[in-house]
């Protein structure tokens, strides 16, 4: 079936800088905005909403789980019917979920609405990267992936303090309504200007291509390493504010600001990838995992010395490592997958978000003090990332099978 979705207005200038960085970053911003919105609201919820502590943590975990489970559908749709229709469908579903969350009247309604909006916004995790893969390759792709990933560094700095302030000064529904407004803006921008980057006349791949891509050991190794290395972020997002407050006694507003500022380390990691885009992906991922390992040692130190500055240092060092692994992992998986870019992006995204959401839920349900849960679960899953990366053989099963006589 030919992919015939395009827009004459959107197709102009797709090779320009704005389509390489700024435009796709705007489309991708909704996913981290939705995650960090709940993080910033977490200190505000106790006195203003109908949920207990476990349900408040679940507002992050279920949104993330929706982001993970939605990506297979969005990635497959992008390869089958085109980038634009898949993006619009995801945005419209996300808008319905965001409206339902803003006007929910029970914890069940709010949690289901957050899951639905996350499922829809999973399109924002897949399609901007697929469009970049359509337009670029090699070192240029890696640089643009790093630029796109900067949205994940900037969004917490803005969203977490803003969500806390709006929820604290007005009402907890106000930040959720702000998300609705942002979704409407992005829908208009996508409808008016998003290019259809898939080549005209390209035949849609069969759905069976999922198994072909998933059996590639190089992709599987990268996806599992990537997911485990990034999982501590979701743990911090889910229980970080409560854990740091329990450990240090600092107010919720200060913690929201600290969590946002320290995540600028993610931008430092992205900059490192852009600067050294000519280096091999393996070398960059090794460096990112080393930074994450150092951060876990610092997290363990917070159990003996519960100091806000030590927490901030641990979070910043982790963010640097995550900022290196994040764009490099996506580039490694997408490189060489021009015809299955949507599927490949969906596979790594699904591993990333699903494992992250499950790990965050696990950390939040532990019967331990939340600072111990955060440190323990984050350290174990980070160690697992290192083991997978070092021990799993990065040999493509596809290449091995096709090389046989």
N, C-alpha and C positions, 0 to 999 in steps of 0.2 A: 504494500500500500504506500503510495507516494506521500511525502510530507508536504502539504500545500499551505500550511499556515504561515502567512507572512503579513507584513504591514508595510505599505509603501512609505508611510511617514517614519516608521521605525527602522526601516532598512537603510536609511541614509547615514553614512559615516560610521558604520559599525567597526571600522578598524582604527578609529580615533582614540585618543587617550581616555576620553570620558567613558567610552564603552569598555576600556581595559581596566578601569579602577573605580572611579566615582559612581557611575551609574549602577553597576552591579553591586557595589557596596551598599547603596541605598536599598536595593531589593533584598539583600541578605540581612539587613539590620533588624528586621522584624523578629527573627528567631531569638537572638540574644537579648533584644529589648523585652520580649515576653518572659524570658527566664529571669533576668535581673530585676524586673518589675516586682516579682514575688519576693525576691531576696530583700529589696528595699522595704517592702511592706511588712516583712516578717516581724520587726519590732513593734509595729503599729497594731497588728491583728489582735493581740491578747485582750485589749480593752474595748475593741470595737466590732468584733465579729463573733460568730456563733461556733467557732472551731476550737478544738483542743490542740495541744502542741503537735501531736502526730499528724493531724489533718493539715495544719499549717505547713509542715514540712512536705506533705504530699502535694501541695499546690505547685511546688517546684518539680518534684519527682514525676508527677503525672504529666505535666507539660512536656518535660524532657522525654518521657516515654512516648508521648504522642509524636514528638519530633522524630524519634527513632523509628517507630512502626509505620509512619506515613511515608518515609523516604523510598521504600521499595515501590510503592504505587506511583509516587511522583516521578521517580527516576525512569521507571518503565514507560509511563505515559509520555515523558519528554522524548524518549527514543522512538516511540510509536507514532505519536500524533503531533509532535513538535514542541518547542520550548515555550512559546507564547500560550497556547491553550492549557498546557499543564500548569503554568504559573498562575494564570487567571483562575483556574478551578481551585487550586490550593488557597489562593488569597481569599476567594469568596467563602470557602469553608471556614478558614481562619477568622474571617469577619463575623460569621454567625456565632462561632464559639466565643469570641471576645465580647460580643453584645450580651450573650447569655451569662457570661461570667460577671459582667458589670452589673447586671440586674438580678443576680441570683439571690435566693432567700433562704438557702440552707447550705450546709457544708457539702451535701451530696450533689446539689445542683452546681455549686462552684467548682468542685473537683471534676465532674464530668465535662463542664464547659471548658475548663483549662485543658483537659485531655483533647477535646475536639479542636480547640484553637491550635494546640501544638501539632496535631495531626495535619491540619491545613497548612500551617506555617512551615512544615517540613519541606514544602516546595522551595522556600527561601534558602534552605540549606543545600539543596541539590542543584537547582537550575542555574543560579549565577555561576557556579563553578563549571558546570557543563558548557555554558556559553563561553567562558574563558578558554576551555579546552578546545572548543570549535574554532576560536580565533587565534590561539597561540600554542606554542609547544616549546620544549627544551627549557633553557635558562629563562627565556622570556615568560613562559608559563609559570615557572617557579616564582619569579619576581611578582607577577600579577597576583598569584595566589597569596603571597605574603601581604601585598597591598590590600587585597580583599579581606584577609584575616584581621587587619587592623580594626575593622569594625567591631570585632570581638574584644579588642582592647579598649576602644573608646566608649562603647556602649555602657559597660558597668560604671565607669567614672561619672557618666551623666545620669544614667537611669536609677541607680541605687539611691543616691542622695535625693534625687528629685522625687522618686516614689515615696520615700520616707517623709519628705517635707510635705508633699501634697496630702498624704494620708494622715499625718500628724496635725497639720493646720486645718484641714477641711474634713474629709471623710475618706474611708478606705476605698470607696467606689471611684473616687476622682481619678487616681492613677489608672484604673482599669478603663475608665472612659477615655483617658488620654491615649491608651493603646488603640481603642476603636477609631479615634480620629486619625491616628498615624496610619492605620490599615487602609482607611478610605483614601488618604493621600497617595499611598503606595499603589493601590489599585488603579487610580487615575494615571499615575506616572507609567506603570507597567502597560496599561491599555494603550496609552498614547505614544510611548516612545520605545518600549522594549523591542529589540530586533529579533527576528527569527534567524538564529545563527546556523541552524541546520541547513545544509546545502539543498537547494531546490531539486526535487526529483529523487532524493535519496530514499531508498526503500526501507521501511521500518523493519527492524530485526524481529525474529521470532521470540516469543516469550521464553522459549527454552534456553535462550542465551544466558539466563540467570545461572544455570548450572555450569555452563562453560566458564563464565567469569569467576564464579564462586570456587571452582575447583583449581584455580590458579594459585599455587602455593605461595608465590611471591605476594599476591594480593591478600591472601588469607593471613600470612605472617604480618604484613604491614597493618592490616585492619585490626587484628587482635592487639598488637603492640600499641597502636594508636588509641584504641578504645580504653585500654587499661591505663595508659599514661595520662589520658585526659579525664578519667573518672574522678580523681580527687577534686577537680573543679566543681563537679556536681554535688559532691559531699559538702564542700564548703558552702555552696549555694543553698543547700537544703538546711544544714544545721550549723553553719559557720557563725552567724550572728549570736545564736543562743550559746554555742560552745565558747566563743570568745568572751561573752558577757559573764558566763559562769566561771570562766578561768580568771578573768581580770577585774570584773565588777564595773567595767566601763559602760556608759550609757549607750542605748541603741543607736542614736543619731551619730555618735562618734564612730561606732563600729561600722555603720553603713558607709560613712565617708572613707574610713580606712580601707574597707574591702574594695571600694571603687578605685582609690588612688593606687593601692599596691598592684592592682591589676594592670597598671600601665607597664609593668614588667613584660606583659604579653606583647606590647608594641615594641619593646626592646628586642624580644626574640624574633618578631617579624622583620624588624630592621636588619638583624643579623643575617637572616635568610636572604633578604633582598641584596644586601651587600655582597654576600658570598654565594650567589645563585649558581655560579659556575662550579662550585664544589659538588661532589657526589651526594646523593640523597642519604646514603648510608652514613657518611661522615657527619652530616648535619643532624641526623636522628641520634647518633651516638652522643653528640654534644648535648642535645636536648635531654636525653635520658640521664646524663651525668648531672645536669643542673637539677633535674627533678629528684635525683637521689640525694643531693646535698640538702635540698629543701625538706625532705623527709627526716633527715637527721635533726634539722632545726625544729621541725614540728615535735619530735620526741623530746627535745630540750625544753619545750614549753610546759611539759608535764612537771618538770622539776623547778623551772623558773617561769611562772605564769606572768609574763611581762608583755604589755601591749606592743612594745617595740620589737620584741623577739617574734611575736606572732606576725607583725608586719613584715619583718625580714624574711621569715619563712614563706609567707604568701607571695612576696615579690620575687624571690628566687624561683619558686615553683612556676610563677607566671612566665618568667623568662624561658624556662625549659619547655613549657607548654607552647609558648609562642614560636619556638623553633620546630617542635614536632608537628604542630598543627598544619601549617601550609606545606611542609615537606612531605608529610604523609599523603595528603591529597594529591600533590603533584606526582608522587611515585606511583600511586594507584591509577591515576588518569592517563599518564604518559603511555602512548601506544594503544590506547583504547578509543580511537576516534569514533568508531561505529557503535560502541557500547558505553559511551561516556556517561549516559544517564544511569545505566545499571551499575557501572563501577563506582560512581559517586554515591549511589544509593546504598551499595553494600557497605562501604566504609562508614557512611553516615549512620546507617542502621546499627552497625556494631557500636559505633561511638555513642549514640544517644540511648540505645536500649541498655547497654551495659552500664553507662553512666547513670541512667535513671534507676536501674535495679540496685546498683551499689549505693546510691544516695538513699533509696528506701531502706536498704539493709542497715546503713549507718544510723538512720533515724529511728529504727525499731530496736536497736540494741539496748539491753537493760543496764547499760553502764552510764556514768556521767557523759554528757555529750562531747566534752573536750577529749576524753579518752576514746570515745567512739570515732571521732573525726580523725585523730592521730592514728589509731590502730588500723581502721579500715583503709585509710589513704596509704599508709605505709605498705600494707599487704598487697594492695592492687598495683601500686607502683613497682614493687619488687617483682610481681608477676609479669609486668610489661618488660622488664629487663630480661627475665628468664626466657620469655617467648622470643624476644629479639635476638638473644644470643644463641639459643638452642635450636630454634626451628629452622630447618633448611630452606633458604629462599630460592628453591628450584621450581620453575614453572612446570606444573603437571601437564599443561597443554603442550608446551614446547617439547617435553620429554616424550609424550605420546605421539606427536607428529613427526618426531625424528626417527621413529622405528621404521624399518623397511616393510 
